Amino acid sequence: MKAQAGRIVVVEGRIAAVGERAQRTYLNFERRRGAGGSIVLSRTLWRELQRSGWTAATLAGKRVRVRGVIEGRDGLLIEAETRSALELVD
């Protein structure tokens, strides 16, 4: 993913862990920080997803697809701007 930094991509993978913070929520493709990519969600978007049934407990192990721009210092973050940027595959 690092080679695609700054580009719009579609990424699909299994969520290994969910990190809920005050302002953002991270859907991590790997348990170890920095080992894989993460989807970054704003607090507003995370609340919207929770209202539709998404929770940290139910997302672990699920496959998701995200559309967005790869960013971050190491090119491993994709910020999901809207609900339509995310899709639960299974």
PDB file of N, CA, C and O in Angstrom:
ATOM      1  N   MET A   1       0.815  -1.198   0.000  1.00  0.00           N
ATOM      2  CA  MET A   1       0.000   0.000   0.000  1.00  0.00           C
ATOM      3  C   MET A   1       0.857   1.260   0.000  1.00  0.00           C
ATOM      4  O   MET A   1       0.423   2.300  -0.493  1.00  0.00           O
ATOM      5  N   LYS A   2       2.055   1.181   0.540  1.00  0.00           N
ATOM      6  CA  LYS A   2       2.899   2.375   0.617  1.00  0.00           C
ATOM      7  C   LYS A   2       3.160   2.985  -0.756  1.00  0.00           C
ATOM      8  O   LYS A   2       3.232   4.207  -0.888  1.00  0.00           O
ATOM      9  N   ALA A   3       3.299   2.151  -1.769  1.00  0.00           N
ATOM     10  CA  ALA A   3       3.600   2.638  -3.113  1.00  0.00           C
ATOM     11  C   ALA A   3       2.432   3.421  -3.716  1.00  0.00           C
ATOM     12  O   ALA A   3       2.618   4.162  -4.682  1.00  0.00           O
ATOM     13  N   GLN A   4       1.245   3.267  -3.162  1.00  0.00           N
ATOM     14  CA  GLN A   4       0.054   3.931  -3.687  1.00  0.00           C
ATOM     15  C   GLN A   4      -0.289   5.218  -2.932  1.00  0.00           C
ATOM     16  O   GLN A   4      -1.353   5.791  -3.165  1.00  0.00           O
ATOM     17  N   ALA A   5       0.571   5.680  -2.046  1.00  0.00           N
ATOM     18  CA  ALA A   5       0.297   6.879  -1.237  1.00  0.00           C
ATOM     19  C   ALA A   5      -0.120   8.050  -2.121  1.00  0.00           C
ATOM     20  O   ALA A   5       0.515   8.343  -3.134  1.00  0.00           O
ATOM     21  N   GLY A   6      -1.205   8.715  -1.713  1.00  0.00           N
ATOM     22  CA  GLY A   6      -1.717   9.860  -2.439  1.00  0.00           C
ATOM     23  C   GLY A   6      -2.707   9.519  -3.541  1.00  0.00           C
ATOM     24  O   GLY A   6      -3.271  10.414  -4.170  1.00  0.00           O
ATOM     25  N   ARG A   7      -2.917   8.260  -3.772  1.00  0.00           N
ATOM     26  CA  ARG A   7      -3.819   7.818  -4.834  1.00  0.00           C
ATOM     27  C   ARG A   7      -5.130   7.301  -4.252  1.00  0.00           C
ATOM     28  O   ARG A   7      -5.191   6.835  -3.114  1.00  0.00           O
ATOM     29  N   ILE A   8      -6.169   7.400  -5.065  1.00  0.00           N
ATOM     30  CA  ILE A   8      -7.456   6.821  -4.685  1.00  0.00           C
ATOM     31  C   ILE A   8      -7.397   5.329  -4.994  1.00  0.00           C
ATOM     32  O   ILE A   8      -7.032   4.924  -6.098  1.00  0.00           O
ATOM     33  N   VAL A   9      -7.763   4.520  -4.004  1.00  0.00           N
ATOM     34  CA  VAL A   9      -7.689   3.069  -4.146  1.00  0.00           C
ATOM     35  C   VAL A   9      -8.944   2.418  -3.585  1.00  0.00           C
ATOM     36  O   VAL A   9      -9.731   3.042  -2.873  1.00  0.00           O
ATOM     37  N   VAL A  10      -9.105   1.152  -3.926  1.00  0.00           N
ATOM     38  CA  VAL A  10     -10.101   0.298  -3.300  1.00  0.00           C
ATOM     39  C   VAL A  10      -9.307  -0.817  -2.637  1.00  0.00           C
ATOM     40  O   VAL A  10      -8.544  -1.525  -3.295  1.00  0.00           O
ATOM     41  N   VAL A  11      -9.494  -0.969  -1.326  1.00  0.00           N
ATOM     42  CA  VAL A  11      -8.759  -1.975  -0.560  1.00  0.00           C
ATOM     43  C   VAL A  11      -9.766  -2.880   0.142  1.00  0.00           C
ATOM     44  O   VAL A  11     -10.764  -2.415   0.692  1.00  0.00           O
ATOM     45  N   GLU A  12      -9.489  -4.155   0.112  1.00  0.00           N
ATOM     46  CA  GLU A  12     -10.336  -5.129   0.793  1.00  0.00           C
ATOM     47  C   GLU A  12      -9.465  -5.966   1.712  1.00  0.00           C
ATOM     48  O   GLU A  12      -8.375  -6.387   1.326  1.00  0.00           O
ATOM     49  N   GLY A  13      -9.938  -6.207   2.916  1.00  0.00           N
ATOM     50  CA  GLY A  13      -9.197  -7.030   3.855  1.00  0.00           C
ATOM     51  C   GLY A  13     -10.006  -7.333   5.094  1.00  0.00           C
ATOM     52  O   GLY A  13     -11.093  -6.790   5.296  1.00  0.00           O
ATOM     53  N   ARG A  14      -9.463  -8.208   5.922  1.00  0.00           N
ATOM     54  CA  ARG A  14     -10.127  -8.588   7.175  1.00  0.00           C
ATOM     55  C   ARG A  14      -9.669  -7.670   8.299  1.00  0.00           C
ATOM     56  O   ARG A  14      -8.493  -7.320   8.401  1.00  0.00           O
ATOM     57  N   ILE A  15     -10.609  -7.293   9.126  1.00  0.00           N
ATOM     58  CA  ILE A  15     -10.311  -6.435  10.269  1.00  0.00           C
ATOM     59  C   ILE A  15      -9.764  -7.300  11.398  1.00  0.00           C
ATOM     60  O   ILE A  15     -10.440  -8.213  11.874  1.00  0.00           O
ATOM     61  N   ALA A  16      -8.542  -7.009  11.821  1.00  0.00           N
ATOM     62  CA  ALA A  16      -7.908  -7.755  12.908  1.00  0.00           C
ATOM     63  C   ALA A  16      -8.210  -7.129  14.264  1.00  0.00           C
ATOM     64  O   ALA A  16      -8.316  -7.832  15.269  1.00  0.00           O
ATOM     65  N   ALA A  17      -8.349  -5.805  14.288  1.00  0.00           N
ATOM     66  CA  ALA A  17      -8.592  -5.112  15.563  1.00  0.00           C
ATOM     67  C   ALA A  17      -9.234  -3.762  15.279  1.00  0.00           C
ATOM     68  O   ALA A  17      -9.056  -3.183  14.208  1.00  0.00           O
ATOM     69  N   VAL A  18      -9.981  -3.275  16.257  1.00  0.00           N
ATOM     70  CA  VAL A  18     -10.622  -1.963  16.167  1.00  0.00           C
ATOM     71  C   VAL A  18     -10.106  -1.111  17.308  1.00  0.00           C
ATOM     72  O   VAL A  18     -10.159  -1.520  18.468  1.00  0.00           O
ATOM     73  N   GLY A  19      -9.609   0.070  16.986  1.00  0.00           N
ATOM     74  CA  GLY A  19      -9.115   0.994  18.011  1.00  0.00           C
ATOM     75  C   GLY A  19     -10.023   2.209  18.090  1.00  0.00           C
ATOM     76  O   GLY A  19     -10.046   3.034  17.177  1.00  0.00           O
ATOM     77  N   GLU A  20     -10.764   2.316  19.171  1.00  0.00           N
ATOM     78  CA  GLU A  20     -11.664   3.448  19.354  1.00  0.00           C
ATOM     79  C   GLU A  20     -10.959   4.513  20.177  1.00  0.00           C
ATOM     80  O   GLU A  20     -10.504   4.244  21.288  1.00  0.00           O
ATOM     81  N   ARG A  21     -10.870   5.707  19.642  1.00  0.00           N
ATOM     82  CA  ARG A  21     -10.259   6.849  20.308  1.00  0.00           C
ATOM     83  C   ARG A  21     -11.307   7.944  20.430  1.00  0.00           C
ATOM     84  O   ARG A  21     -12.419   7.793  19.924  1.00  0.00           O
ATOM     85  N   ALA A  22     -10.970   9.037  21.090  1.00  0.00           N
ATOM     86  CA  ALA A  22     -11.931  10.121  21.307  1.00  0.00           C
ATOM     87  C   ALA A  22     -12.407  10.742  19.999  1.00  0.00           C
ATOM     88  O   ALA A  22     -13.604  10.981  19.838  1.00  0.00           O
ATOM     89  N   GLN A  23     -11.505  11.007  19.069  1.00  0.00           N
ATOM     90  CA  GLN A  23     -11.873  11.693  17.831  1.00  0.00           C
ATOM     91  C   GLN A  23     -11.963  10.784  16.608  1.00  0.00           C
ATOM     92  O   GLN A  23     -12.627  11.127  15.630  1.00  0.00           O
ATOM     93  N   ARG A  24     -11.304   9.634  16.656  1.00  0.00           N
ATOM     94  CA  ARG A  24     -11.258   8.747  15.495  1.00  0.00           C
ATOM     95  C   ARG A  24     -11.348   7.291  15.929  1.00  0.00           C
ATOM     96  O   ARG A  24     -11.043   6.934  17.067  1.00  0.00           O
ATOM     97  N   THR A  25     -11.773   6.476  14.996  1.00  0.00           N
ATOM     98  CA  THR A  25     -11.772   5.031  15.190  1.00  0.00           C
ATOM     99  C   THR A  25     -10.932   4.433  14.070  1.00  0.00           C
ATOM    100  O   THR A  25     -11.015   4.865  12.920  1.00  0.00           O
ATOM    101  N   TYR A  26     -10.127   3.444  14.413  1.00  0.00           N
ATOM    102  CA  TYR A  26      -9.232   2.799  13.458  1.00  0.00           C
ATOM    103  C   TYR A  26      -9.657   1.349  13.269  1.00  0.00           C
ATOM    104  O   TYR A  26      -9.761   0.591  14.233  1.00  0.00           O
ATOM    105  N   LEU A  27      -9.897   0.976  12.032  1.00  0.00           N
ATOM    106  CA  LEU A  27     -10.157  -0.418  11.683  1.00  0.00           C
ATOM    107  C   LEU A  27      -8.842  -0.946  11.123  1.00  0.00           C
ATOM    108  O   LEU A  27      -8.449  -0.598  10.010  1.00  0.00           O
ATOM    109  N   ASN A  28      -8.172  -1.779  11.893  1.00  0.00           N
ATOM    110  CA  ASN A  28      -6.811  -2.220  11.571  1.00  0.00           C
ATOM    111  C   ASN A  28      -6.809  -3.579  10.882  1.00  0.00           C
ATOM    112  O   ASN A  28      -7.491  -4.509  11.311  1.00  0.00           O
ATOM    113  N   PHE A  29      -6.029  -3.679   9.803  1.00  0.00           N
ATOM    114  CA  PHE A  29      -5.904  -4.940   9.082  1.00  0.00           C
ATOM    115  C   PHE A  29      -4.913  -5.888   9.747  1.00  0.00           C
ATOM    116  O   PHE A  29      -4.888  -7.075   9.419  1.00  0.00           O
ATOM    117  N   GLU A  30      -4.111  -5.399  10.657  1.00  0.00           N
ATOM    118  CA  GLU A  30      -3.152  -6.219  11.415  1.00  0.00           C
ATOM    119  C   GLU A  30      -3.241  -5.829  12.881  1.00  0.00           C
ATOM    120  O   GLU A  30      -3.576  -4.688  13.199  1.00  0.00           O
ATOM    121  N   ARG A  31      -2.947  -6.752  13.767  1.00  0.00           N
ATOM    122  CA  ARG A  31      -2.972  -6.444  15.205  1.00  0.00           C
ATOM    123  C   ARG A  31      -1.811  -5.552  15.626  1.00  0.00           C
ATOM    124  O   ARG A  31      -1.974  -4.666  16.465  1.00  0.00           O
ATOM    125  N   ARG A  32      -0.629  -5.791  15.036  1.00  0.00           N
ATOM    126  CA  ARG A  32       0.550  -4.998  15.368  1.00  0.00           C
ATOM    127  C   ARG A  32       0.511  -3.653  14.679  1.00  0.00           C
ATOM    128  O   ARG A  32       0.315  -3.584  13.466  1.00  0.00           O
ATOM    129  N   ARG A  33       0.691  -2.606  15.417  1.00  0.00           N
ATOM    130  CA  ARG A  33       0.685  -1.258  14.863  1.00  0.00           C
ATOM    131  C   ARG A  33       1.808  -1.095  13.843  1.00  0.00           C
ATOM    132  O   ARG A  33       2.955  -1.461  14.100  1.00  0.00           O
ATOM    133  N   GLY A  34       1.463  -0.546  12.694  1.00  0.00           N
ATOM    134  CA  GLY A  34       2.448  -0.310  11.656  1.00  0.00           C
ATOM    135  C   GLY A  34       2.716  -1.504  10.761  1.00  0.00           C
ATOM    136  O   GLY A  34       3.424  -1.373   9.762  1.00  0.00           O
ATOM    137  N   ALA A  35       2.169  -2.665  11.091  1.00  0.00           N
ATOM    138  CA  ALA A  35       2.418  -3.855  10.286  1.00  0.00           C
ATOM    139  C   ALA A  35       1.506  -3.934   9.070  1.00  0.00           C
ATOM    140  O   ALA A  35       1.854  -4.572   8.077  1.00  0.00           O
ATOM    141  N   GLY A  36       0.358  -3.301   9.135  1.00  0.00           N
ATOM    142  CA  GLY A  36      -0.599  -3.324   8.031  1.00  0.00           C
ATOM    143  C   GLY A  36      -1.357  -2.016   7.985  1.00  0.00           C
ATOM    144  O   GLY A  36      -1.134  -1.125   8.805  1.00  0.00           O
ATOM    145  N   GLY A  37      -2.227  -1.908   7.049  1.00  0.00           N
ATOM    146  CA  GLY A  37      -2.993  -0.680   6.885  1.00  0.00           C
ATOM    147  C   GLY A  37      -4.129  -0.549   7.871  1.00  0.00           C
ATOM    148  O   GLY A  37      -4.512  -1.504   8.546  1.00  0.00           O
ATOM    149  N   SER A  38      -4.663   0.671   7.939  1.00  0.00           N
ATOM    150  CA  SER A  38      -5.804   0.969   8.806  1.00  0.00           C
ATOM    151  C   SER A  38      -6.775   1.878   8.072  1.00  0.00           C
ATOM    152  O   SER A  38      -6.383   2.728   7.273  1.00  0.00           O
ATOM    153  N   ILE A  39      -8.035   1.676   8.361  1.00  0.00           N
ATOM    154  CA  ILE A  39      -9.079   2.569   7.881  1.00  0.00           C
ATOM    155  C   ILE A  39      -9.370   3.538   9.015  1.00  0.00           C
ATOM    156  O   ILE A  39      -9.591   3.117  10.150  1.00  0.00           O
ATOM    157  N   VAL A  40      -9.371   4.824   8.721  1.00  0.00           N
ATOM    158  CA  VAL A  40      -9.608   5.842   9.739  1.00  0.00           C
ATOM    159  C   VAL A  40     -11.025   6.392   9.552  1.00  0.00           C
ATOM    160  O   VAL A  40     -11.413   6.791   8.455  1.00  0.00           O
ATOM    161  N   LEU A  41     -11.789   6.402  10.656  1.00  0.00           N
ATOM    162  CA  LEU A  41     -13.156   6.900  10.640  1.00  0.00           C
ATOM    163  C   LEU A  41     -13.286   8.064  11.604  1.00  0.00           C
ATOM    164  O   LEU A  41     -12.753   8.015  12.713  1.00  0.00           O
ATOM    165  N   SER A  42     -13.984   9.101  11.197  1.00  0.00           N
ATOM    166  CA  SER A  42     -14.257  10.214  12.111  1.00  0.00           C
ATOM    167  C   SER A  42     -15.243   9.741  13.180  1.00  0.00           C
ATOM    168  O   SER A  42     -15.912   8.723  13.006  1.00  0.00           O
ATOM    169  N   ARG A  43     -15.326  10.470  14.263  1.00  0.00           N
ATOM    170  CA  ARG A  43     -16.259  10.115  15.335  1.00  0.00           C
ATOM    171  C   ARG A  43     -17.696  10.122  14.799  1.00  0.00           C
ATOM    172  O   ARG A  43     -18.497   9.253  15.145  1.00  0.00           O
ATOM    173  N   THR A  44     -18.013  11.102  13.960  1.00  0.00           N
ATOM    174  CA  THR A  44     -19.358  11.216  13.391  1.00  0.00           C
ATOM    175  C   THR A  44     -19.701   9.998  12.534  1.00  0.00           C
ATOM    176  O   THR A  44     -20.787   9.433  12.666  1.00  0.00           O
ATOM    177  N   LEU A  45     -18.788   9.596  11.665  1.00  0.00           N
ATOM    178  CA  LEU A  45     -19.029   8.440  10.804  1.00  0.00           C
ATOM    179  C   LEU A  45     -19.125   7.164  11.632  1.00  0.00           C
ATOM    180  O   LEU A  45     -19.981   6.322  11.360  1.00  0.00           O
ATOM    181  N   TRP A  46     -18.268   7.002  12.632  1.00  0.00           N
ATOM    182  CA  TRP A  46     -18.301   5.805  13.481  1.00  0.00           C
ATOM    183  C   TRP A  46     -19.649   5.708  14.202  1.00  0.00           C
ATOM    184  O   TRP A  46     -20.212   4.619  14.309  1.00  0.00           O
ATOM    185  N   ARG A  47     -20.160   6.817  14.690  1.00  0.00           N
ATOM    186  CA  ARG A  47     -21.478   6.798  15.349  1.00  0.00           C
ATOM    187  C   ARG A  47     -22.578   6.411  14.375  1.00  0.00           C
ATOM    188  O   ARG A  47     -23.494   5.667  14.724  1.00  0.00           O
ATOM    189  N   GLU A  48     -22.483   6.922  13.148  1.00  0.00           N
ATOM    190  CA  GLU A  48     -23.461   6.568  12.121  1.00  0.00           C
ATOM    191  C   GLU A  48     -23.424   5.061  11.839  1.00  0.00           C
ATOM    192  O   GLU A  48     -24.468   4.422  11.708  1.00  0.00           O
ATOM    193  N   LEU A  49     -22.221   4.508  11.747  1.00  0.00           N
ATOM    194  CA  LEU A  49     -22.069   3.073  11.520  1.00  0.00           C
ATOM    195  C   LEU A  49     -22.594   2.268  12.703  1.00  0.00           C
ATOM    196  O   LEU A  49     -23.216   1.223  12.514  1.00  0.00           O
ATOM    197  N   GLN A  50     -22.350   2.744  13.915  1.00  0.00           N
ATOM    198  CA  GLN A  50     -22.852   2.055  15.101  1.00  0.00           C
ATOM    199  C   GLN A  50     -24.383   2.018  15.109  1.00  0.00           C
ATOM    200  O   GLN A  50     -24.980   1.018  15.507  1.00  0.00           O
ATOM    201  N   ARG A  51     -25.007   3.100  14.673  1.00  0.00           N
ATOM    202  CA  ARG A  51     -26.474   3.126  14.606  1.00  0.00           C
ATOM    203  C   ARG A  51     -27.011   2.094  13.611  1.00  0.00           C
ATOM    204  O   ARG A  51     -28.139   1.622  13.749  1.00  0.00           O
ATOM    205  N   SER A  52     -26.202   1.750  12.615  1.00  0.00           N
ATOM    206  CA  SER A  52     -26.637   0.743  11.650  1.00  0.00           C
ATOM    207  C   SER A  52     -26.156  -0.665  12.022  1.00  0.00           C
ATOM    208  O   SER A  52     -26.296  -1.595  11.228  1.00  0.00           O
ATOM    209  N   GLY A  53     -25.585  -0.825  13.234  1.00  0.00           N
ATOM    210  CA  GLY A  53     -25.240  -2.149  13.740  1.00  0.00           C
ATOM    211  C   GLY A  53     -23.772  -2.527  13.741  1.00  0.00           C
ATOM    212  O   GLY A  53     -23.433  -3.632  14.163  1.00  0.00           O
ATOM    213  N   TRP A  54     -22.882  -1.645  13.280  1.00  0.00           N
ATOM    214  CA  TRP A  54     -21.453  -1.942  13.307  1.00  0.00           C
ATOM    215  C   TRP A  54     -20.925  -1.709  14.722  1.00  0.00           C
ATOM    216  O   TRP A  54     -21.181  -0.655  15.305  1.00  0.00           O
ATOM    217  N   THR A  55     -20.204  -2.662  15.274  1.00  0.00           N
ATOM    218  CA  THR A  55     -19.555  -2.479  16.573  1.00  0.00           C
ATOM    219  C   THR A  55     -18.136  -3.032  16.493  1.00  0.00           C
ATOM    220  O   THR A  55     -17.807  -3.805  15.593  1.00  0.00           O
ATOM    221  N   ALA A  56     -17.315  -2.632  17.434  1.00  0.00           N
ATOM    222  CA  ALA A  56     -15.936  -3.131  17.479  1.00  0.00           C
ATOM    223  C   ALA A  56     -15.931  -4.651  17.610  1.00  0.00           C
ATOM    224  O   ALA A  56     -15.139  -5.330  16.957  1.00  0.00           O
ATOM    225  N   ALA A  57     -16.810  -5.182  18.447  1.00  0.00           N
ATOM    226  CA  ALA A  57     -16.847  -6.629  18.686  1.00  0.00           C
ATOM    227  C   ALA A  57     -17.289  -7.406  17.446  1.00  0.00           C
ATOM    228  O   ALA A  57     -16.748  -8.475  17.166  1.00  0.00           O
ATOM    229  N   THR A  58     -18.257  -6.886  16.708  1.00  0.00           N
ATOM    230  CA  THR A  58     -18.756  -7.630  15.548  1.00  0.00           C
ATOM    231  C   THR A  58     -17.880  -7.472  14.308  1.00  0.00           C
ATOM    232  O   THR A  58     -17.988  -8.281  13.386  1.00  0.00           O
ATOM    233  N   LEU A  59     -17.021  -6.463  14.253  1.00  0.00           N
ATOM    234  CA  LEU A  59     -16.173  -6.252  13.072  1.00  0.00           C
ATOM    235  C   LEU A  59     -14.920  -7.118  13.050  1.00  0.00           C
ATOM    236  O   LEU A  59     -14.391  -7.401  11.975  1.00  0.00           O
ATOM    237  N   ALA A  60     -14.442  -7.537  14.197  1.00  0.00           N
ATOM    238  CA  ALA A  60     -13.220  -8.344  14.252  1.00  0.00           C
ATOM    239  C   ALA A  60     -13.395  -9.614  13.423  1.00  0.00           C
ATOM    240  O   ALA A  60     -14.320 -10.393  13.651  1.00  0.00           O
ATOM    241  N   GLY A  61     -12.504  -9.812  12.467  1.00  0.00           N
ATOM    242  CA  GLY A  61     -12.542 -10.985  11.607  1.00  0.00           C
ATOM    243  C   GLY A  61     -13.394 -10.826  10.362  1.00  0.00           C
ATOM    244  O   GLY A  61     -13.379 -11.699   9.493  1.00  0.00           O
ATOM    245  N   LYS A  62     -14.130  -9.743  10.255  1.00  0.00           N
ATOM    246  CA  LYS A  62     -14.985  -9.503   9.086  1.00  0.00           C
ATOM    247  C   LYS A  62     -14.171  -8.876   7.961  1.00  0.00           C
ATOM    248  O   LYS A  62     -13.193  -8.166   8.198  1.00  0.00           O
ATOM    249  N   ARG A  63     -14.593  -9.150   6.748  1.00  0.00           N
ATOM    250  CA  ARG A  63     -13.938  -8.559   5.587  1.00  0.00           C
ATOM    251  C   ARG A  63     -14.680  -7.287   5.196  1.00  0.00           C
ATOM    252  O   ARG A  63     -15.907  -7.270   5.100  1.00  0.00           O
ATOM    253  N   VAL A  64     -13.914  -6.224   4.975  1.00  0.00           N
ATOM    254  CA  VAL A  64     -14.496  -4.943   4.546  1.00  0.00           C
ATOM    255  C   VAL A  64     -13.784  -4.456   3.289  1.00  0.00           C
ATOM    256  O   VAL A  64     -12.650  -4.840   2.999  1.00  0.00           O
ATOM    257  N   ARG A  65     -14.483  -3.603   2.559  1.00  0.00           N
ATOM    258  CA  ARG A  65     -13.916  -2.948   1.381  1.00  0.00           C
ATOM    259  C   ARG A  65     -14.036  -1.451   1.608  1.00  0.00           C
ATOM    260  O   ARG A  65     -15.088  -0.965   2.023  1.00  0.00           O
ATOM    261  N   VAL A  66     -12.970  -0.723   1.340  1.00  0.00           N
ATOM    262  CA  VAL A  66     -12.969   0.730   1.538  1.00  0.00           C
ATOM    263  C   VAL A  66     -12.436   1.409   0.280  1.00  0.00           C
ATOM    264  O   VAL A  66     -11.527   0.912  -0.386  1.00  0.00           O
ATOM    265  N   ARG A  67     -13.026   2.548  -0.018  1.00  0.00           N
ATOM    266  CA  ARG A  67     -12.578   3.379  -1.136  1.00  0.00           C
ATOM    267  C   ARG A  67     -12.106   4.701  -0.562  1.00  0.00           C
ATOM    268  O   ARG A  67     -12.838   5.354   0.182  1.00  0.00           O
ATOM    269  N   GLY A  68     -10.888   5.102  -0.901  1.00  0.00           N
ATOM    270  CA  GLY A  68     -10.372   6.360  -0.388  1.00  0.00           C
ATOM    271  C   GLY A  68      -8.943   6.612  -0.820  1.00  0.00           C
ATOM    272  O   GLY A  68      -8.367   5.854  -1.601  1.00  0.00           O
ATOM    273  N   VAL A  69      -8.385   7.686  -0.301  1.00  0.00           N
ATOM    274  CA  VAL A  69      -7.020   8.085  -0.616  1.00  0.00           C
ATOM    275  C   VAL A  69      -6.084   7.527   0.449  1.00  0.00           C
ATOM    276  O   VAL A  69      -6.322   7.689   1.646  1.00  0.00           O
ATOM    277  N   ILE A  70      -5.028   6.876   0.005  1.00  0.00           N
ATOM    278  CA  ILE A  70      -4.020   6.375   0.944  1.00  0.00           C
ATOM    279  C   ILE A  70      -3.172   7.548   1.391  1.00  0.00           C
ATOM    280  O   ILE A  70      -2.670   8.314   0.568  1.00  0.00           O
ATOM    281  N   GLU A  71      -3.016   7.686   2.693  1.00  0.00           N
ATOM    282  CA  GLU A  71      -2.247   8.802   3.239  1.00  0.00           C
ATOM    283  C   GLU A  71      -1.490   8.351   4.473  1.00  0.00           C
ATOM    284  O   GLU A  71      -1.409   7.159   4.768  1.00  0.00           O
ATOM    285  N   GLY A  72      -0.947   9.298   5.176  1.00  0.00           N
ATOM    286  CA  GLY A  72      -0.181   8.996   6.383  1.00  0.00           C
ATOM    287  C   GLY A  72       1.300   8.992   6.094  1.00  0.00           C
ATOM    288  O   GLY A  72       1.738   8.833   4.955  1.00  0.00           O
ATOM    289  N   ARG A  73       2.040   9.167   7.132  1.00  0.00           N
ATOM    290  CA  ARG A  73       3.500   9.216   7.018  1.00  0.00           C
ATOM    291  C   ARG A  73       4.067   7.986   6.336  1.00  0.00           C
ATOM    292  O   ARG A  73       4.973   8.081   5.508  1.00  0.00           O
ATOM    293  N   ASP A  74       3.523   6.827   6.691  1.00  0.00           N
ATOM    294  CA  ASP A  74       4.034   5.591   6.120  1.00  0.00           C
ATOM    295  C   ASP A  74       3.128   5.030   5.028  1.00  0.00           C
ATOM    296  O   ASP A  74       3.345   3.913   4.558  1.00  0.00           O
ATOM    297  N   GLY A  75       2.106   5.801   4.618  1.00  0.00           N
ATOM    298  CA  GLY A  75       1.237   5.380   3.532  1.00  0.00           C
ATOM    299  C   GLY A  75       0.353   4.201   3.846  1.00  0.00           C
ATOM    300  O   GLY A  75       0.004   3.429   2.953  1.00  0.00           O
ATOM    301  N   LEU A  76      -0.015   4.052   5.104  1.00  0.00           N
ATOM    302  CA  LEU A  76      -0.824   2.912   5.491  1.00  0.00           C
ATOM    303  C   LEU A  76      -2.180   3.296   6.085  1.00  0.00           C
ATOM    304  O   LEU A  76      -2.804   2.482   6.766  1.00  0.00           O
ATOM    305  N   LEU A  77      -2.634   4.498   5.842  1.00  0.00           N
ATOM    306  CA  LEU A  77      -3.926   4.940   6.349  1.00  0.00           C
ATOM    307  C   LEU A  77      -4.850   5.291   5.193  1.00  0.00           C
ATOM    308  O   LEU A  77      -4.442   5.930   4.223  1.00  0.00           O
ATOM    309  N   ILE A  78      -6.094   4.863   5.313  1.00  0.00           N
ATOM    310  CA  ILE A  78      -7.118   5.252   4.353  1.00  0.00           C
ATOM    311  C   ILE A  78      -8.251   5.869   5.163  1.00  0.00           C
ATOM    312  O   ILE A  78      -8.870   5.196   5.987  1.00  0.00           O
ATOM    313  N   GLU A  79      -8.519   7.143   4.926  1.00  0.00           N
ATOM    314  CA  GLU A  79      -9.605   7.801   5.651  1.00  0.00           C
ATOM    315  C   GLU A  79     -10.896   7.616   4.882  1.00  0.00           C
ATOM    316  O   GLU A  79     -11.010   8.025   3.726  1.00  0.00           O
ATOM    317  N   ALA A  80     -11.878   6.991   5.539  1.00  0.00           N
ATOM    318  CA  ALA A  80     -13.201   6.826   4.946  1.00  0.00           C
ATOM    319  C   ALA A  80     -13.981   8.102   5.236  1.00  0.00           C
ATOM    320  O   ALA A  80     -14.260   8.410   6.395  1.00  0.00           O
ATOM    321  N   GLU A  81     -14.327   8.827   4.212  1.00  0.00           N
ATOM    322  CA  GLU A  81     -15.003  10.119   4.365  1.00  0.00           C
ATOM    323  C   GLU A  81     -16.506   9.974   4.579  1.00  0.00           C
ATOM    324  O   GLU A  81     -17.109  10.760   5.310  1.00  0.00           O
ATOM    325  N   THR A  82     -17.109   8.974   3.945  1.00  0.00           N
ATOM    326  CA  THR A  82     -18.556   8.799   4.009  1.00  0.00           C
ATOM    327  C   THR A  82     -18.920   7.341   4.211  1.00  0.00           C
ATOM    328  O   THR A  82     -18.077   6.457   4.061  1.00  0.00           O
ATOM    329  N   ARG A  83     -20.160   7.094   4.549  1.00  0.00           N
ATOM    330  CA  ARG A  83     -20.663   5.736   4.745  1.00  0.00           C
ATOM    331  C   ARG A  83     -20.548   4.943   3.443  1.00  0.00           C
ATOM    332  O   ARG A  83     -20.283   3.741   3.472  1.00  0.00           O
ATOM    333  N   SER A  84     -20.743   5.599   2.319  1.00  0.00           N
ATOM    334  CA  SER A  84     -20.688   4.897   1.031  1.00  0.00           C
ATOM    335  C   SER A  84     -19.271   4.454   0.663  1.00  0.00           C
ATOM    336  O   SER A  84     -19.104   3.667  -0.268  1.00  0.00           O
ATOM    337  N   ALA A  85     -18.257   4.937   1.366  1.00  0.00           N
ATOM    338  CA  ALA A  85     -16.879   4.527   1.114  1.00  0.00           C
ATOM    339  C   ALA A  85     -16.566   3.171   1.731  1.00  0.00           C
ATOM    340  O   ALA A  85     -15.528   2.583   1.425  1.00  0.00           O
ATOM    341  N   LEU A  86     -17.437   2.666   2.590  1.00  0.00           N
ATOM    342  CA  LEU A  86     -17.223   1.411   3.302  1.00  0.00           C
ATOM    343  C   LEU A  86     -18.272   0.391   2.920  1.00  0.00           C
ATOM    344  O   LEU A  86     -19.441   0.716   2.717  1.00  0.00           O
ATOM    345  N   GLU A  87     -17.823  -0.859   2.827  1.00  0.00           N
ATOM    346  CA  GLU A  87     -18.744  -1.946   2.525  1.00  0.00           C
ATOM    347  C   GLU A  87     -18.341  -3.167   3.333  1.00  0.00           C
ATOM    348  O   GLU A  87     -17.175  -3.560   3.325  1.00  0.00           O
ATOM    349  N   LEU A  88     -19.284  -3.761   4.021  1.00  0.00           N
ATOM    350  CA  LEU A  88     -19.043  -4.997   4.745  1.00  0.00           C
ATOM    351  C   LEU A  88     -19.234  -6.138   3.761  1.00  0.00           C
ATOM    352  O   LEU A  88     -20.340  -6.351   3.263  1.00  0.00           O
ATOM    353  N   VAL A  89     -18.162  -6.878   3.475  1.00  0.00           N
ATOM    354  CA  VAL A  89     -18.202  -7.912   2.453  1.00  0.00           C
ATOM    355  C   VAL A  89     -18.795  -9.199   3.013  1.00  0.00           C
ATOM    356  O   VAL A  89     -19.593  -9.856   2.343  1.00  0.00           O
ATOM    357  N   ASP A  90     -18.415  -9.564   4.233  1.00  0.00           N
ATOM    358  CA  ASP A  90     -19.007 -10.767   4.843  1.00  0.00           C
ATOM    359  C   ASP A  90     -19.247 -10.580   6.308  1.00  0.00           C
ATOM    360  O   ASP A  90     -19.740 -11.490   6.974  1.00  0.00           O
TER     361      ASP A  90
END
